[in-house]
Amino acid sequence: MDVRRRPANPILREKADAGEQLIKPHKSHQHQQQQPPMKASDALPLPLHLTNGLFFTIFFSVMYFLLSRWREKIRNSIPLHVVTLSELVAVLSLIASVIYLLGFFGIGFVQTLISRPNPDGWDVEDENTEQFLLQEDSRSGTCTTLGCAVPPPPVPSAKGLPKISQPAAKAAMAVEKPAPLITPQDSEEDEEIIKSVVSGKIPSYSLESKLGDCKKAAGIRREALQRITGKSLEGLPLEGFDYESILGQCCEMPVGYVQLPVGIAGPLLLDGREYMVPMATTEGCLVASTNRGCKAIMASGGATSMLLRDGMTRAPVVRFATAKRAAELKFFVEEPMNFETLSVVFNKSSRFARLQSIQCAIAGKNLYMRFSCSTGDAMGMNMVSKGVQNVLDYLQTDFPDMDVIGLSGNFCADKKPAAVNWIEGRGKSVVCEAIIKEEIVKKVLKTEVAALVELNMLKNLTGSAMAGSLGGFNAHASNIVSAVYIATGQDPAQNVESSHCITMMEAVNDGKDLHVSVSMPSIEVGTVGGGTQLASQSACLNLLGVKGANKEEAGANARLLATVVAGSVLAGELSLMSAISAGQLVSSHMKYNRSSKDVTKVAS
């Protein structure tokens, strides 16, 4: 360890070696060092903090005055170089303040120099001084040589201190990687597999196929991940989940599952039937608000719904050498006789797929063909993609110069806000309405019909238009759509276009009652495939009475689920708009969306 002192004077060191007595520092010199150092700020007539406050006040006041004057000159077209007496005084004051501020920083610099320890304070160095500095370093716990904040090991003596090499110093400064979290395994075989995954000998994605046990594969992958990252996954459940059910269709390389609370809103009286609507969410107040809307609808006689369209879409993009050739394919596809032939080719892909239409759009020599088809009780993305591939293969014989760029060209449009979905629809297009009686509006919703109508016009319609919204003419349709989607195993990413909704409110029956409706052109749901077959999601679908495929009428369960989603959105819109109208939004969220628990005690 190096000692913080000046190199020893060679002449004095020779005298010491010869046995001569070294001269000690003079007492008067020691006495002078004990006196408090002079500060440059002592020369100021006022204390430093008062002087600073005075000049800072003058500086900002003058700046404000000058800026105000210059703004008036600009407005009145007065040249800026025309200076009045008051402005001249202000400029001089500003200059004086700037000079002081510059001097203030200079005072700080000089004061730092004055208060800095004198390097020549130790004219003579002896072993006691050396030992004193070593003890100071030891007490401060600061390794001055390595520049680290880790307390150094105890120093045995000042003499014979080993010098630390530069590589060793760099190694000490390096941040150590966290130690791996090792959980004891049931067998040596599992331990060997984990080590092979950590070292990269066994790919993590291949564990299911190598072990033949999905749960064991998830556990080994989880342990390997903890050892690689040094981060604990405690709190992420592993037990109690059927990992076989997600193999090859829902999630790859699982290490556990996430728990989400599921609440129930209802009963929702829709088309003469009552539904208890499951909602998976972590947002407080959402289920309670939707439940209040369901109560208002129930008390007013229920809501009615109509399914307007049912067709999933996929739009490939193909390219030709010329725009003329692309137009020829467009006319060919739109010819009724050719469309019938293409329908037969398309429908061979599935016993439920039925081609409904092909809508074409040209961009130069590129052609986009938007296929729309019914898909039974499945949401149908894979089904329609398969049928489109069959049609493209068939067209390749008549149009060999067609270059298929992509099976999806975003003219579909999937999982993105798009006007084509808002106008043409995608999935299920549903409209749902209800008439809420005046006394229900007052007693249950705590507001007035006229206030709701006005708020809807200014918020959902005008406000959304001012924002340039695309399909977002509603209060919070996506809240309800997302919660129902997660609970019933739908693709949560399709909440983007599925939440397209316009909410309408109108006073009826001589202005006494409220007519409320939601129009949702692209609700994308299914009751088979994907996450719908998982145990929890399947139970929620069973609660609604739409689990699996409808054996009597293909697609009936999926269509019914779409109407339930629209009815739930209607209830959620009605309740939130009433809360905003009555000024209850903040108070309700403070009541239902804030925990009263002491989280510090819970954590401990």
C-alpha positions in Angstrom: 0.0 0.0 0.0 1.4 3.4 -0.9 1.5 6.0 1.8 0.1 9.5 1.2 3.2 11.6 1.9 6.0 13.4 0.0 9.0 11.4 -1.0 11.6 11.5 1.8 14.3 14.1 1.5 17.5 12.2 0.4 19.8 14.5 2.5 17.7 14.0 5.7 17.5 10.3 5.0 21.3 10.1 4.8 21.5 11.9 8.1 19.1 9.5 9.7 21.1 6.6 8.4 24.2 8.2 9.9 22.6 8.4 13.3 22.2 12.2 13.4 19.1 13.7 15.1 16.5 15.0 12.7 15.1 18.5 13.2 11.5 18.5 14.3 8.9 21.1 13.1 9.1 24.4 15.0 6.5 24.9 17.6 5.5 28.2 16.3 4.9 26.6 12.9 2.7 24.0 14.5 0.8 26.7 16.3 0.2 28.6 13.1 -1.2 25.4 11.5 -3.7 25.1 14.3 -5.2 28.5 13.6 -8.4 28.4 11.4 -7.6 29.3 7.8 -8.6 32.6 6.3 -11.5 32.6 3.9 -11.8 34.9 0.9 -15.4 35.6 1.8 -14.3 37.3 5.0 -13.5 40.4 2.9 -17.2 40.9 2.1 -19.1 43.6 4.0 -22.1 41.3 4.6 -22.3 37.5 5.3 -21.9 35.4 2.2 -25.4 34.0 2.2 -27.0 37.5 2.5 -24.7 38.9 -0.2 -25.6 36.0 -2.5 -29.3 36.5 -1.9 -29.1 40.2 -2.6 -27.3 39.9 -5.9 -29.4 37.0 -7.1 -32.5 39.0 -6.4 -31.1 42.0 -8.3 -30.1 39.8 -11.2 -33.4 38.1 -11.8 -35.4 41.3 -11.1 -33.5 43.2 -13.7 -33.7 40.4 -16.2 -37.5 40.3 -15.8 -37.7 44.0 -16.2 -35.6 44.1 -19.4 -37.4 41.2 -21.0 -40.8 42.9 -20.3 -39.5 46.1 -21.8 -38.1 44.4 -24.9 -41.4 42.5 -25.4 -43.3 45.8 -25.3 -40.9 47.3 -27.8 -41.3 44.4 -30.2 -45.1 44.6 -30.0 -45.0 48.4 -30.6 -42.3 48.2 -33.3 -39.9 50.4 -31.2 -36.2 49.8 -32.1 -34.4 47.9 -29.3 -31.4 50.3 -29.4 -33.5 53.2 -28.2 -32.8 53.0 -24.4 -34.5 54.9 -21.7 -32.9 56.0 -18.4 -34.6 53.3 -16.4 -33.4 50.7 -18.9 -29.8 52.1 -18.8 -29.8 51.8 -15.0 -31.2 48.2 -15.3 -28.4 47.3 -17.7 -25.8 48.7 -15.4 -27.3 46.8 -12.5 -27.3 43.6 -14.6 -23.6 44.1 -15.5 -22.8 44.6 -11.8 -24.7 41.5 -10.8 -22.9 39.4 -13.5 -19.5 40.7 -12.3 -20.4 39.7 -8.8 -21.6 36.3 -9.8 -18.4 35.7 -11.7 -16.5 36.9 -8.7 -18.6 34.7 -6.5 -17.4 31.6 -8.4 -13.8 33.0 -8.2 -14.2 33.4 -4.5 -15.1 29.8 -4.2 -12.1 28.8 -6.2 -9.7 30.9 -4.2 -11.4 29.7 -0.9 -10.7 26.1 -2.1 -7.1 26.9 -2.7 -6.7 28.6 0.7 -8.4 25.7 2.6 -6.3 23.0 0.8 -3.7 21.4 3.0 -0.2 22.6 2.6 1.9 19.9 1.0 5.0 21.3 2.7 3.5 21.0 6.2 5.7 18.0 6.9 9.2 19.2 6.4 10.6 16.2 8.1 9.2 12.7 7.9 9.7 10.0 10.4 8.3 6.6 11.1 5.6 8.0 13.5 4.3 10.2 10.7 4.2 7.3 8.3 2.4 5.1 10.8 -0.1 8.0 11.5 -1.0 8.2 7.8 -1.5 4.5 7.6 -3.8 4.5 10.6 -5.8 7.3 9.0 -6.3 5.3 5.8 -7.3 2.3 7.9 -9.9 4.3 9.8 -11.4 5.9 6.8 -12.0 2.6 5.1 -10.9 4.0 1.8 -8.4 2.2 -0.4 -6.6 5.2 -1.9 -4.3 3.1 -4.1 -7.1 1.2 -5.8 -9.6 4.0 -5.7 -12.2 1.6 -4.3 -14.7 2.0 -1.5 -14.1 -1.5 0.0 -12.3 -1.5 3.3 -8.7 -2.7 2.8 -7.2 -5.6 4.8 -5.4 -4.7 8.1 -1.9 -3.3 7.6 0.7 -5.2 9.7 3.3 -2.5 9.6 4.5 0.4 7.5 7.8 -1.3 6.6 7.9 -4.0 4.0 4.5 -3.3 2.5 3.9 -5.3 -0.6 3.2 -3.4 -3.8 0.0 -4.2 -5.5 0.5 -5.0 -9.2 -1.7 -3.2 -11.8 -3.6 -6.4 -13.0 -4.4 -7.2 -9.4 -5.7 -3.7 -8.9 -7.9 -3.9 -12.0 -9.2 -7.3 -10.8 -10.1 -5.7 -7.4 -12.0 -2.9 -9.1 -14.0 -5.2 -11.3 -17.6 -5.8 -10.2 -18.0 -9.4 -9.3 -20.8 -11.4 -11.1 -23.5 -12.4 -8.6 -23.2 -15.9 -7.3 -25.5 -18.4 -8.9 -28.7 -19.3 -7.1 -28.4 -23.0 -6.6 -31.4 -25.0 -5.5 -30.6 -28.6 -4.4 -31.9 -31.1 -7.0 -33.7 -34.4 -6.3 -31.2 -36.4 -8.3 -27.7 -36.1 -9.8 -29.1 -36.6 -13.2 -31.2 -33.4 -12.9 -28.1 -31.6 -11.7 -26.1 -32.7 -14.7 -28.9 -31.6 -17.1 -29.0 -28.2 -15.4 -25.2 -27.8 -15.7 -25.4 -28.8 -19.4 -28.1 -26.1 -20.0 -26.1 -23.5 -18.2 -22.9 -24.3 -20.2 -24.9 -24.4 -23.5 -24.4 -28.0 -24.3 -28.2 -28.6 -24.2 -30.4 -26.0 -25.8 -33.1 -24.8 -23.4 -35.9 -25.1 -26.0 -35.2 -28.8 -26.5 -35.8 -29.9 -22.9 -39.4 -31.0 -23.4 -38.4 -33.3 -26.3 -35.3 -34.7 -24.5 -36.9 -35.3 -21.2 -40.5 -36.2 -22.3 -41.8 -34.4 -19.2 -43.0 -30.9 -19.7 -43.2 -30.0 -16.0 -39.7 -31.3 -15.3 -38.4 -29.4 -18.3 -40.0 -26.2 -16.9 -38.4 -26.8 -13.5 -34.9 -27.5 -15.0 -35.2 -24.5 -17.3 -36.2 -22.3 -14.4 -33.2 -23.4 -12.2 -30.8 -22.9 -15.1 -32.1 -19.4 -15.7 -31.6 -18.6 -12.0 -28.0 -19.8 -12.1 -27.2 -17.9 -15.3 -28.7 -14.6 -14.3 -28.1 -14.8 -10.5 -31.7 -13.6 -10.1 -34.3 -15.4 -8.0 -37.7 -16.4 -9.5 -39.2 -16.9 -6.1 -42.8 -15.7 -6.3 -43.3 -17.0 -9.8 -45.4 -20.2 -9.3 -44.3 -23.4 -10.9 -46.5 -26.0 -9.3 -50.2 -26.4 -10.1 -50.1 -25.8 -13.9 -50.6 -28.3 -16.7 -47.5 -27.7 -18.9 -48.6 -30.4 -21.3 -51.6 -28.3 -22.3 -49.4 -25.5 -23.7 -46.9 -27.6 -25.6 -46.7 -26.6 -29.2 -49.6 -24.1 -29.2 -49.6 -21.6 -26.4 -46.2 -20.8 -25.0 -42.6 -21.9 -25.5 -39.8 -22.4 -22.9 -42.0 -21.9 -19.9 -40.5 -21.3 -16.4 -43.8 -20.8 -14.5 -47.1 -19.0 -14.8 -48.5 -15.6 -13.8 -51.5 -15.4 -11.5 -54.2 -12.9 -12.4 -57.3 -12.3 -10.3 -60.7 -12.9 -12.0 -63.7 -11.0 -10.9 -67.3 -11.4 -11.9 -69.6 -8.6 -13.2 -73.3 -9.3 -13.5 -75.8 -10.5 -14.0 -75.8 -9.0 -17.5 -79.3 -9.3 -19.0 -78.7 -9.5 -22.7 -81.2 -10.7 -25.3 -83.4 -12.2 -22.6 -80.5 -14.2 -21.0 -78.5 -13.5 -17.9 -74.7 -13.8 -18.1 -72.1 -13.7 -15.3 -69.1 -12.0 -17.0 -65.6 -13.1 -15.9 -63.0 -10.3 -16.0 -59.3 -10.9 -15.4 -57.6 -7.7 -14.4 -55.3 -6.0 -11.9 -57.0 -2.6 -12.2 -59.1 -1.8 -9.1 -62.6 -0.4 -9.7 -63.0 -1.9 -13.2 -65.1 -4.9 -12.2 -67.1 -2.9 -9.7 -67.9 -0.2 -12.3 -68.9 -2.8 -14.9 -71.0 -4.5 -12.3 -72.9 -1.3 -11.6 -73.6 -0.8 -15.3 -74.9 -4.4 -15.5 -77.2 -3.5 -12.5 -78.6 -0.5 -14.3 -79.2 -2.5 -17.5 -80.9 -5.2 -15.6 -83.2 -2.8 -13.7 -84.2 -1.2 -17.0 -85.2 -4.4 -18.8 -82.0 -5.6 -20.3 -80.0 -4.9 -23.5 -80.3 -6.2 -27.0 -77.6 -7.0 -29.6 -77.3 -7.7 -33.3 -74.5 -9.4 -35.1 -73.8 -7.5 -38.4 -70.9 -9.4 -39.9 -68.7 -12.4 -39.2 -65.5 -12.8 -41.2 -61.8 -13.1 -40.4 -59.4 -11.5 -42.9 -55.9 -12.1 -44.3 -54.4 -9.9 -47.0 -51.3 -11.2 -48.9 -49.1 -8.8 -51.0 -47.9 -9.9 -54.4 -45.8 -8.1 -57.0 -45.6 -8.1 -60.8 -43.2 -6.5 -63.3 -45.7 -3.8 -64.2 -48.8 -2.2 -62.7 -50.8 -3.3 -65.7 -50.1 -6.9 -64.8 -51.2 -6.3 -61.2 -54.4 -4.8 -62.4 -55.1 -7.8 -64.6 -55.0 -10.1 -61.5 -57.3 -7.7 -59.7 -59.9 -7.9 -62.4 -59.5 -11.7 -62.6 -60.1 -12.1 -58.8 -63.1 -9.8 -58.9 -64.8 -11.7 -61.8 -67.8 -13.6 -60.3 -67.0 -16.8 -62.2 -63.4 -16.8 -61.1 -64.4 -16.0 -57.5 -66.5 -19.1 -57.4 -63.6 -21.2 -58.5 -61.3 -19.5 -55.9 -63.9 -20.2 -53.2 -63.8 -23.9 -53.9 -60.0 -23.9 -53.7 -60.1 -21.8 -50.5 -62.8 -23.9 -48.7 -60.8 -27.1 -49.1 -58.4 -25.9 -46.4 -61.0 -26.5 -43.6 -64.5 -27.9 -43.1 -65.4 -24.6 -41.4 -63.7 -22.0 -43.6 -66.0 -20.4 -46.1 -64.7 -17.6 -48.4 -66.9 -14.5 -48.4 -65.1 -11.9 -50.4 -61.8 -10.7 -51.8 -61.1 -6.9 -51.7 -58.2 -5.7 -53.8 -56.0 -2.6 -53.5 -53.1 -1.6 -55.8 -50.0 0.3 -54.9 -48.0 0.7 -58.2 -47.1 -2.8 -59.3 -48.0 -4.3 -56.0 -51.4 -5.9 -55.3 -53.0 -6.4 -51.9 -55.9 -9.0 -51.7 -57.9 -8.9 -48.5 -59.6 -12.3 -48.1 -62.6 -12.5 -45.7 -64.1 -15.8 -44.6 -66.2 -17.3 -41.8 -64.2 -19.6 -39.4 -66.8 -21.4 -37.3 -66.2 -21.2 -33.5 -62.4 -20.5 -33.9 -61.0 -17.0 -34.0 -59.6 -18.3 -37.4 -56.3 -16.6 -38.1 -54.6 -19.9 -38.9 -57.6 -21.2 -40.8 -57.8 -18.2 -43.2 -54.0 -18.1 -43.7 -54.1 -21.7 -44.8 -56.9 -21.0 -47.3 -55.1 -18.0 -48.7 -52.0 -20.1 -49.3 -54.1 -22.6 -51.3 -55.5 -19.8 -53.5 -52.0 -18.3 -54.1 -50.7 -21.6 -55.2 -53.6 -22.0 -57.5 -53.2 -18.5 -59.0 -49.5 -19.2 -59.7 -50.5 -21.5 -62.6 -52.3 -18.7 -64.4 -50.0 -15.9 -63.3 -46.5 -17.5 -63.2 -44.9 -14.0 -63.1 -46.6 -13.3 -59.7 -44.1 -12.9 -56.9 -45.6 -13.5 -53.5 -43.9 -11.1 -51.2 -45.7 -12.0 -48.0 -48.7 -14.0 -46.9 -49.7 -10.9 -44.8 -49.3 -7.5 -46.2 -50.9 -5.6 -43.3 -54.0 -4.8 -45.4 -55.8 -7.3 -43.1 -55.1 -5.6 -40.6 -54.1 -7.7 -37.6 -53.2 -6.3 -34.1 -52.8 -2.7 -35.4 -55.3 0.2 -35.5 -56.5 0.5 -39.1 -59.3 2.3 -40.9 -60.1 -0.7 -43.0 -61.1 -2.6 -39.8 -63.1 0.4 -38.6 -65.0 0.7 -41.9 -65.1 -2.9 -43.3 -65.0 -4.8 -40.0 -62.9 -7.8 -39.0 -64.0 -10.8 -37.0 -67.5 -10.1 -35.5 -69.2 -6.8 -36.0 -71.8 -6.2 -33.2 -74.1 -3.4 -32.1 -75.6 -3.4 -28.6 -78.2 -1.1 -27.1 -80.3 -0.4 -24.1 -82.8 2.1 -22.8 -82.0 3.2 -19.2 -85.0 4.6 -17.3 -84.8 8.0 -15.7 -85.2 6.8 -12.1 -82.4 4.2 -12.7 -80.1 6.9 -14.0 -80.7 8.9 -10.9 -80.8 6.2 -8.2 -78.2 3.7 -9.6 -75.9 5.9 -11.8 -76.3 9.0 -9.6 -76.5 11.4 -12.5 -79.0 13.0 -15.0 -79.9 12.0 -18.5 -79.1 15.4 -20.0 -75.7 15.5 -18.3 -74.8 12.0 -19.8 -75.9 13.0 -23.3 -73.9 16.3 -23.2 -70.8 14.5 -21.8 -70.9 11.8 -24.4 -71.1 14.4 -27.2 -68.2 16.5 -25.9 -66.0 13.6 -24.7 -66.6 10.5 -26.7 -67.5 12.2 -30.0 -66.0 15.7 -30.2 -63.0 15.1 -27.9 -62.0 11.9 -29.8 -62.4 13.7 -33.1 -60.2 16.6 -31.8 -57.6 13.9 -30.9 -57.8 12.4 -34.4 -58.9 9.1 -32.8 -59.3 6.0 -35.0 -62.2 3.9 -33.7 -61.7 5.3 -30.2 -65.0 7.2 -29.8 -65.7 5.7 -26.4 -64.7 6.1 -22.8 -62.8 2.8 -22.0 -64.0 0.0 -24.2 -60.5 -1.6 -24.2 -60.6 -2.0 -20.5 -63.5 -4.4 -20.6 -62.4 -6.1 -23.8 -58.9 -6.8 -22.4 -60.3 -8.2 -19.1 -62.8 -10.5 -20.8 -60.2 -11.6 -23.4 -57.6 -12.6 -20.8 -60.2 -14.5 -18.7 -61.6 -16.4 -21.7 -58.3 -17.3 -23.4 -58.4 -14.9 -26.4 -55.4 -13.3 -28.0 -54.9 -10.1 -25.8 -52.9 -8.4 -28.6 -56.1 -8.3 -30.7 -57.5 -5.9 -28.1 -56.1 -3.2 -30.5 -58.8 -3.6 -33.2 -61.4 -5.4 -31.1 -61.7 -2.2 -28.9 -62.8 -0.1 -31.9 -66.1 1.3 -30.6 -68.4 4.3 -30.9 -70.6 5.0 -27.9 -73.8 6.9 -28.6 -76.2 8.4 -26.0 -79.5 10.1 -26.7 -82.5 11.3 -24.6 -85.7 9.5 -25.5 -89.3 9.3 -24.3 -89.7 13.1 -24.1 -86.2 13.4 -22.7 -86.8 11.3 -19.6 -85.0 8.1 -20.5 -81.5 7.4 -21.9 -80.8 5.4 -25.1 -77.3 4.1 -25.0 -75.5 2.0 -27.6 -72.1 0.7 -28.6 -71.1 -0.3 -32.2 -68.0 -2.5 -32.4 -67.0 -3.5 -35.9 -64.1 -5.9 -35.2 -64.5 -8.1 -32.2 -62.1 -11.0 -32.8 -63.0 -14.0 -30.5 -63.2 -17.8 -30.6 -64.2 -20.6 -28.3 -61.9 -23.2 -29.6 -58.1 -23.2 -30.2 -55.4 -21.1 -28.7 -55.7 -20.3 -25.0 -59.4 -21.3 -24.8 -58.5 -24.9 -24.0 -56.5 -24.1 -20.9 -58.2 -25.1 -17.7 -58.8 -21.7 -16.2 -59.9 -20.1 -19.4 -62.1 -23.0 -20.3 -63.8 -22.7 -16.9 -64.6 -19.0 -17.7 -66.0 -19.9 -21.1 -68.1 -22.6 -19.4 -69.5 -20.0 -17.0 -70.8 -18.0 -20.0 -72.1 -21.2 -21.7 -69.9 -20.9 -24.8 -67.2 -23.5 -24.1 -65.9 -25.3 -27.1 -67.5 -25.7 -30.5 -71.3 -25.5 -30.9 -72.5 -28.9 -32.2 -75.8 -27.7 -33.5 -74.6 -24.6 -35.4 -71.0 -24.0 -36.3 -69.8 -20.6 -35.0 -72.8 -20.0 -32.7 -70.7 -20.0 -29.5 -68.1 -17.6 -30.9 -70.8 -15.2 -32.1 -72.5 -15.4 -28.7 -69.2 -14.6 -27.0 -68.8 -11.5 -29.2 -72.3 -10.2 -28.2 -71.4 -10.7 -24.5 -68.2 -8.7 -25.0 -70.3 -5.9 -26.6 -72.9 -6.0 -23.8 -70.1 -5.9 -21.2 -68.6 -2.9 -22.9 -72.1 -1.2 -22.9 -72.3 -1.7 -19.1 -68.7 -0.4 -18.6 -69.3 2.7 -20.8 -72.6 3.5 -19.0 -71.0 3.3 -15.5 -67.8 5.2 -16.2 -69.6 8.0 -18.1 -72.0 8.3 -15.1 -69.1 8.5 -12.7 -67.4 11.3 -14.7 -70.7 13.1 -15.1 -71.4 13.0 -11.3 -67.8 13.8 -10.4 -67.2 10.4 -8.8 -64.2 9.2 -10.9 -61.5 10.2 -8.4 -63.4 9.2 -5.3 -64.3 5.8 -6.6 -60.7 5.0 -7.6 -59.5 6.1 -4.2 -61.9 3.7 -2.7 -61.4 0.7 -4.9 -58.0 1.2 -6.6 -55.9 2.0 -3.5 -54.7 -0.6 -1.0 -55.0 0.3 2.7 -52.4 -2.3 3.7 -49.1 -1.3 5.1 -46.9 -2.7 2.4 -43.7 -2.4 4.5 -45.2 -4.8 7.1 -46.4 -7.2 4.3 -43.0 -7.2 2.7 -41.3 -7.9 6.0 
